[in-house]
Amino acid sequence: MRRDPMTVRAEDHLDMTEDLMSLGQVRHLPVLEGDRVIGVVSLRDLLACSLARALDFDARERRVFLKSVDVREAMSKRLITVQADATSEEAASLMLRNRIGCLPVVDASGRLIGIVTETDLIRAAYLGGDGPPGD
């Protein structure tokens, strides 16, 4: 699990989201409202929302388009989370069963404390990390 992941707010725009993903080299960003997780926006969500690519916009036109779209319009609203004491196997099972690439890790009150991604689980499997995602 990565603690204190980069996050976005529902009212942020996709151009900033794309910048954060690119600069941070991440594919998933939890979406917060206050200190609560309300969704996740993935690179796949961003690309699906970006009709600009399909319309063959140039880079500047694409940027203008993304600036006009709020994160809430692209994020996955069906939120599936995991507690910090979950095992890697439980996290992997949830991700496989729900066909998702990440799980926000929350405390008992729903506050974000980290994120577990497919990459984290692969790293744990190959590097012998048998502990919970919160380790």
Backbone bond lengths (Angstrom), bond angles and torsions (degrees), N, CA, C in turn:
res aa  C-N    CA-C-N  psi(-1)  N-CA   C-N-CA  omega(-1)  CA-C   N-CA-C  phi
1 M - - - 1.447 - - 1.524 108.88 -
2 R 1.285 114.61 140.73 1.458 120.21 172.24 1.522 108.14 -99.87
3 R 1.321 115.38 122.10 1.466 120.16 178.74 1.525 110.01 -81.23
4 D 1.312 114.84 152.20 1.466 121.95 177.95 1.527 112.43 50.86
5 P 1.329 117.06 56.72 1.471 118.92 -179.90 1.526 111.05 -69.52
6 M 1.308 115.35 159.73 1.461 119.85 171.99 1.516 106.91 -61.02
7 T 1.305 116.71 145.85 1.454 121.76 179.70 1.519 109.36 -136.80
8 V 1.317 115.18 166.29 1.462 121.99 172.19 1.523 108.03 -131.25
9 R 1.297 115.68 166.90 1.463 123.34 176.06 1.529 108.31 -107.27
10 A 1.309 116.87 155.05 1.463 121.26 -177.56 1.522 112.34 -59.36
11 E 1.321 117.07 -29.86 1.463 120.20 -178.39 1.526 113.36 -86.86
12 D 1.324 118.29 -5.26 1.468 121.01 175.03 1.524 109.34 -66.27
13 H 1.309 116.23 161.99 1.463 121.28 -179.51 1.527 110.56 -101.19
14 L 1.319 115.64 156.53 1.462 121.02 -175.77 1.522 113.24 -67.50
15 D 1.321 118.43 -25.13 1.463 118.41 178.09 1.523 110.36 -63.84
16 M 1.332 117.35 -41.32 1.458 120.69 177.12 1.533 110.48 -67.80
17 T 1.323 116.14 -38.88 1.464 121.23 178.85 1.523 110.22 -60.78
18 E 1.319 116.15 -44.53 1.462 120.70 177.95 1.526 110.86 -61.54
19 D 1.326 116.82 -41.12 1.467 120.62 177.69 1.524 111.36 -62.06
20 L 1.328 117.20 -45.90 1.463 121.14 179.68 1.524 111.14 -60.49
21 M 1.336 116.38 -44.06 1.461 119.94 179.65 1.521 111.01 -63.10
22 S 1.309 116.04 -41.92 1.457 120.29 -179.03 1.531 111.27 -67.88
23 L 1.305 116.64 -49.00 1.469 120.36 -178.47 1.521 111.88 -66.27
24 G 1.324 116.60 -39.85 1.460 120.31 -178.74 1.512 113.77 -86.30
25 Q 1.317 116.93 -5.10 1.461 123.43 -177.36 1.534 110.99 51.60
26 V 1.350 115.48 51.62 1.457 122.24 177.94 1.521 109.33 -125.56
27 R 1.326 115.03 158.52 1.461 120.29 179.90 1.515 113.56 -112.63
28 H 1.333 117.11 -4.41 1.459 121.68 -177.57 1.520 110.13 -139.31
29 L 1.333 116.20 136.58 1.461 120.89 176.04 1.527 109.00 -131.66
30 P 1.335 117.94 123.04 1.457 119.58 173.03 1.530 109.51 -63.58
31 V 1.337 115.92 145.00 1.457 122.15 177.92 1.525 107.31 -107.04
32 L 1.330 116.02 125.10 1.461 121.01 -176.57 1.522 111.68 -108.88
33 E 1.318 113.90 147.56 1.457 122.24 166.52 1.520 104.55 -125.42
34 G 1.317 116.76 109.60 1.460 119.80 -168.77 1.516 107.63 67.13
35 D 1.336 116.85 -124.26 1.464 119.32 176.59 1.523 112.27 -110.11
36 R 1.326 117.12 14.96 1.461 122.88 -179.21 1.526 110.88 -105.18
37 V 1.323 116.16 141.44 1.462 121.70 176.64 1.522 108.69 -79.80
38 I 1.330 116.59 127.13 1.469 120.08 179.26 1.524 112.20 -116.84
39 G 1.317 117.35 -6.81 1.458 120.41 -179.83 1.513 110.70 179.27
40 V 1.320 114.55 -177.41 1.461 122.42 176.49 1.515 106.76 -137.70
41 V 1.316 116.90 135.95 1.459 120.44 172.92 1.520 106.67 -112.59
42 S 1.318 114.88 129.35 1.462 120.64 -178.91 1.517 109.55 -111.42
43 L 1.304 114.79 165.31 1.456 119.69 175.12 1.524 109.58 -58.26
44 R 1.310 116.97 -37.66 1.466 121.35 177.56 1.525 110.75 -61.94
45 D 1.336 117.36 -42.14 1.469 120.98 177.08 1.524 110.48 -61.02
46 L 1.322 115.05 -44.93 1.457 120.34 -178.66 1.529 110.41 -61.71
47 L 1.314 116.89 -44.59 1.469 120.32 -178.90 1.525 111.69 -68.86
48 A 1.332 116.95 -37.39 1.462 120.21 178.96 1.525 110.62 -65.20
49 C 1.317 116.06 -36.02 1.458 120.76 -179.39 1.519 111.99 -76.64
50 S 1.291 116.69 -20.85 1.452 120.72 -174.75 1.524 111.08 -87.23
51 L 1.288 116.32 82.34 1.458 120.48 176.08 1.521 110.77 -65.96
52 A 1.330 115.44 -13.42 1.457 119.91 -178.83 1.521 111.42 -57.17
53 R 1.330 116.37 -36.46 1.472 118.38 178.92 1.525 110.73 -65.29
54 A 1.325 115.25 -43.18 1.461 119.34 -179.15 1.519 110.77 -66.77
55 L 1.327 117.00 -30.18 1.458 120.82 -179.74 1.521 112.70 -86.23
56 D 1.335 115.49 3.45 1.458 121.75 176.43 1.525 112.77 60.94
57 F 1.329 116.79 39.85 1.460 120.80 174.10 1.514 108.80 -68.88
58 D 1.320 116.05 151.05 1.457 118.08 171.76 1.531 108.30 -76.72
59 A 1.315 117.05 175.24 1.471 121.42 -173.89 1.526 111.99 -58.90
60 R 1.313 118.13 -40.33 1.464 120.96 -178.81 1.530 111.12 -67.80
61 E 1.328 116.73 -43.90 1.471 120.59 179.29 1.528 110.72 -65.07
62 R 1.322 116.20 -38.53 1.467 120.22 178.02 1.515 110.18 -62.66
63 R 1.323 116.58 -41.85 1.468 122.64 179.79 1.532 110.71 -62.25
64 V 1.316 116.68 -43.38 1.466 121.54 178.13 1.527 109.55 -62.23
65 F 1.326 116.96 -41.97 1.463 120.57 178.76 1.528 110.51 -62.24
66 L 1.333 117.89 -49.03 1.460 120.91 -178.33 1.519 111.91 -62.41
67 K 1.314 117.03 -32.16 1.461 120.47 178.65 1.527 110.87 -66.67
68 S 1.306 117.56 -22.28 1.468 120.90 -177.72 1.532 113.12 -88.23
69 V 1.330 118.03 -3.99 1.469 121.18 -176.02 1.528 109.37 -111.30
70 D 1.344 115.95 126.83 1.466 121.24 176.30 1.520 110.17 -78.09
71 V 1.317 115.89 150.84 1.466 122.48 177.44 1.522 110.42 -55.30
72 R 1.345 118.62 -39.64 1.470 121.27 -177.32 1.534 112.62 -57.34
73 E 1.334 116.76 -24.36 1.457 120.53 -179.73 1.528 112.35 -78.97
74 A 1.329 117.22 -20.85 1.463 120.78 -175.95 1.518 113.42 -110.04
75 M 1.330 117.33 -21.18 1.470 120.39 -172.51 1.520 111.87 -69.15
76 S 1.329 115.13 155.10 1.458 121.43 172.07 1.524 107.28 -79.00
77 K 1.300 116.30 121.31 1.461 120.66 -176.59 1.523 112.36 -90.66
78 R 1.309 116.96 -17.92 1.465 120.53 177.85 1.522 106.90 -79.94
79 L 1.310 114.73 93.11 1.457 121.08 -171.41 1.520 111.30 -87.66
80 I 1.319 115.50 124.97 1.456 122.91 174.94 1.515 106.22 -121.24
81 T 1.330 116.35 123.61 1.459 121.90 -176.98 1.511 110.10 -123.36
82 V 1.319 115.00 173.18 1.457 121.98 177.09 1.524 108.01 -138.84
83 Q 1.321 116.45 149.11 1.465 121.87 176.00 1.526 108.60 -83.22
84 A 1.319 116.96 157.86 1.463 122.11 -176.88 1.519 112.73 -64.03
85 D 1.330 118.09 -23.41 1.468 119.91 -178.13 1.530 113.14 -89.43
86 A 1.323 117.29 4.51 1.473 120.72 177.14 1.519 109.51 -68.76
87 T 1.319 116.25 148.96 1.460 120.19 176.95 1.522 109.92 -81.56
88 S 1.307 115.27 164.04 1.464 120.30 175.71 1.522 110.45 -60.02
89 E 1.332 116.91 -37.23 1.465 121.11 179.22 1.521 111.04 -64.42
90 E 1.331 117.15 -40.92 1.465 120.30 178.31 1.525 110.61 -64.87
91 A 1.329 116.13 -42.83 1.461 120.46 178.91 1.534 110.61 -62.91
92 A 1.327 116.60 -45.69 1.465 120.63 179.73 1.519 110.96 -62.52
93 S 1.321 116.80 -42.10 1.466 121.14 179.27 1.529 111.19 -61.35
94 L 1.317 117.19 -44.56 1.471 121.28 177.89 1.524 111.20 -60.94
95 M 1.330 115.87 -43.91 1.457 119.75 -178.60 1.525 111.41 -66.10
96 L 1.321 116.66 -42.08 1.461 120.11 179.29 1.527 111.65 -67.23
97 R 1.314 116.00 -45.58 1.464 121.14 -177.99 1.529 111.27 -62.28
98 N 1.317 116.94 -36.08 1.459 120.98 -176.35 1.525 113.81 -100.31
99 R 1.348 115.75 0.75 1.463 121.86 177.85 1.523 111.72 53.92
100 I 1.362 114.60 52.64 1.456 121.24 179.01 1.524 109.51 -125.24
101 G 1.321 117.14 159.61 1.456 121.56 -175.27 1.508 115.02 -102.58
102 C 1.340 117.04 -3.09 1.466 119.18 179.46 1.513 110.27 -157.03
103 L 1.321 114.51 161.19 1.464 122.25 174.74 1.520 108.72 -133.45
104 P 1.326 117.98 120.06 1.457 118.15 169.37 1.533 108.58 -64.48
105 V 1.312 116.48 138.72 1.465 121.68 177.32 1.521 106.42 -101.50
106 V 1.346 115.51 123.44 1.463 120.65 -175.58 1.519 110.81 -122.95
107 D 1.350 115.14 158.51 1.457 119.40 173.41 1.528 108.21 -86.01
108 A 1.322 117.15 -177.46 1.467 121.57 -175.18 1.528 112.76 -60.41
109 S 1.314 117.73 -25.52 1.468 119.85 180.00 1.526 112.73 -94.89
110 G 1.317 117.96 6.69 1.461 121.64 176.81 1.511 115.26 87.50
111 R 1.321 118.18 9.01 1.465 121.21 178.02 1.524 110.46 -80.17
112 L 1.301 116.03 137.07 1.466 121.85 -178.98 1.523 110.64 -67.92
113 I 1.343 115.26 129.94 1.464 119.64 173.84 1.528 112.17 -122.34
114 G 1.325 117.03 -11.98 1.459 119.52 179.36 1.514 111.19 178.54
115 I 1.320 114.90 -171.58 1.463 121.54 178.59 1.524 108.27 -146.31
116 V 1.329 116.11 140.03 1.465 122.61 174.70 1.521 106.96 -114.30
117 T 1.327 116.09 129.23 1.461 121.01 179.50 1.524 110.31 -117.11
118 E 1.324 115.33 169.73 1.461 120.39 175.11 1.527 110.46 -54.36
119 T 1.313 116.32 -41.39 1.463 121.09 -179.61 1.524 111.13 -61.44
120 D 1.335 116.83 -41.22 1.470 120.34 177.94 1.524 110.85 -60.42
121 L 1.338 116.81 -42.14 1.463 120.47 -178.41 1.523 111.46 -69.86
122 I 1.313 117.48 -38.03 1.465 120.61 176.47 1.522 109.80 -64.87
123 R 1.325 116.36 -44.02 1.460 121.08 178.35 1.531 110.22 -59.33
124 A 1.331 117.30 -44.96 1.469 121.46 179.89 1.523 110.57 -63.43
125 A 1.328 117.65 -39.77 1.471 121.22 -178.47 1.525 111.21 -66.34
126 Y 1.322 116.78 -41.28 1.456 119.83 -176.45 1.512 113.68 -85.94
127 L 1.323 116.72 -20.93 1.456 119.48 179.77 1.526 112.03 -104.77
128 G 1.343 115.74 8.89 1.455 120.69 174.16 1.508 115.64 78.37
129 G 1.305 118.48 22.56 1.467 120.18 178.70 1.509 110.79 -80.44
130 D 1.321 117.89 95.45 1.459 121.23 -178.06 1.515 113.10 -91.74
131 G 1.323 118.21 -3.44 1.450 121.29 -176.86 1.516 112.12 -77.67
132 P 1.318 115.64 -179.71 1.462 120.26 179.58 1.510 111.08 -69.20
133 P 1.342 117.44 161.55 1.452 120.40 179.41 1.512 112.87 -57.68
134 G 1.324 118.72 -23.61 1.453 121.34 -178.86 1.513 114.35 -76.61
135 D 1.312 118.59 -3.01 1.473 120.35 -179.31 1.516 111.48 -76.15
